Amino acid sequence: MKRLAAVLAAIACLGAAPQPPAVALDVLLTEAPAPKLADYRLFRDEAGRTPNGGLTPYALNTPLFSDYAEKLRFLYLPPGTKAKYRVDGVLDFPVGATLVKTFAYPADFRRPSENVRYLETRLLIRKRDGWVAQTYVWNAAQTEAVLKRAGARLDVSFVDSRGQTRHVDYAVPNQNQCKECHQLDKAVTPIGPKARNLNGDFIYATGRENQLAHWTRTGVLAGAPKPAAAPRTARWDDPAEPVEARARAYLDANCAHCHGPRAIASNSGLFLGLEENRAPQLGVGKGPVAAGRGSGNLKVGIEPGDPDASILVYRMASNEPGVMMPELGRTLTHDEGLALVRDWIASMPQ
């Protein structure tokens, strides 16, 4: 019987479809970055459209704005490993964990699934000595992405949701710029995948499910409580949620990775993370550390009830280098995010 079973299994294997090669964990952990994104085998196709086994798609309740680019996010974990839940900060990821983020634009945002152009795919790889950031830029034919340490400039045109044609001088960051934004206590670290920013629904192939619950059920995450017992970041674009919660979530995602007590702009004394509850540290009535063009001749970061007298609004609205905030990652003003922050400041009691 055992011999018959073995023969039948062999015959079945002969007829089975060949399995794609697994993710190249050894290449991910090599000190030198691979010259091509395809070398890691994170995707089954060289065009990067079909994730390989072991990759989990995810989204953030409130993401960073990047000139209206769409972002496709995946998490890869080495076989037999799990991320560990943390109530504060980024989840605890094992060595070999890789965060994959592709930046893309549909030709027309009113038809977001058609004629989508990939621009770059960024990797954050948890190596034995810490996190490493790497950027791969897609060619015009959309068949290959190659390593770009020095960054790049790409001409992008698209039709926005209102039917207007927009143009972007899209900036792919260089290696030092990646480190600048992803720096905490002078070490490179992820920004987005915190429990509170993952505590929301995602539409998987199997249906809609809370991400923390899905990651726990599928063995990706260990130690997480039920979603109702975990912290949650508001969705910045959900009008059903309070304006303050949405605005604070927006500033947390777009500003706090630099404006935090352990981050690169800590000397400003302006801390915009969700954990900060002291009004002066949020900019309320707070004067700038150094006066100059960046202040717009305004006196305080936030003037309650008066967005036009608030430096925060002035810098968010600007596209001028040396004035605009964030200073990296965008060339356009995020009209919707700016309107949200203005509404929040206008709603503050004077």
Secondary structure, 3 states (H helix, E strand, C coil): CHHHHHHHHHHHHHHCCCCCCCCCHHHHHCCCCCCEHHHHCCECCCCCCCECCCEEEECCCCCCCCCCCEEEEEEECCCCCCEECCCCCECECCCCCEEEEEEEEECECCCCCCCEEEEEEEEEEEECCEEEEEEEEECCCCCCEEECCCCEEEEEEEECCCCCEEEEEEEECCHHHHHHHCEECCEECCCCCEHHHHCCEEEECCEEEEHHHHHHHCCCEECCCCHHHCCCCCCCCCCCCCHHHHHHHHHHHHCCCCCCCCCCCHHHCCCCCCCCCCCHHHCECCCCCCCCHHHCCCCECECCCCHHHEHHHHHHHCCCCCCCCCCCCCCCCCHHHHHHHHHHHHHCCC
